[in-house]
């Protein structure tokens, strides 16, 4: 044991930090998972001024993991990115925060973690942001409901989105059975 147990986590984090700063971008991209994982090993020790860049690196690693089909790892990176930004992310870095939440929701859906998926989606949809910014969360929610064969909420979501976009929506009024039969 060259490094005592109590010093290993800070050592890994410091090593990750040095690699992030010193590696050229192409080489960093080749070793993105290793470097970000090293830096994330002591996520609480990241100084305030580095939190946004760490969140950005976690977003990048999460997107790359998702592209490679490793949604369980993507979920870890997106979560670390959200933790780096904290609640201030909604004010200071809204676009990155929305992406961390919506892509995190998608990764959670693919991994079968529906509780986390629902929590992330609900948080985004509750924010006072544009419908365009919420689109990815609506997309994930519709995919999850489709997988569960829960059709009625999908229609409600579609109508709600159309309303928010300023498009006309048919009213959902009951139609007598005889009228439906007559049309056939």
JOBEL-V691970 format. One line per field, one symbol per residue. ss: DSSP state (h for helix, s for strand, l for the rest). burial: # if it has 16 or more other C-alpha atoms within 10 Angstrom, else .. A space follows every 10 residues. Layout:
ss = ???
burial = ???
This chain:
ss = llllhhhhhh hhhhhhhhhh hhllhhhhhh lhhhhhhhhh llhhhllhhh hhhhhhhhhh hhhhhhhlll hhhhhhhhhh hhhhhlllhh hhlhhhhhhh hhhhhhhhhh hllhhhhhhh hhhhhhllll hhhhhhhhhh hhhhhhhlll hhhhhhhhhh hhhhllllll llllllhhhh hhhl
burial = ........## ####.##.## .......#.. .##.###### ###..#.... ##.####### ######...# ########## ##.##...#. .....##### ########## #..#.###.# ##.##..... ..##.###.# ####...... ...#....#. #......... .......... ....
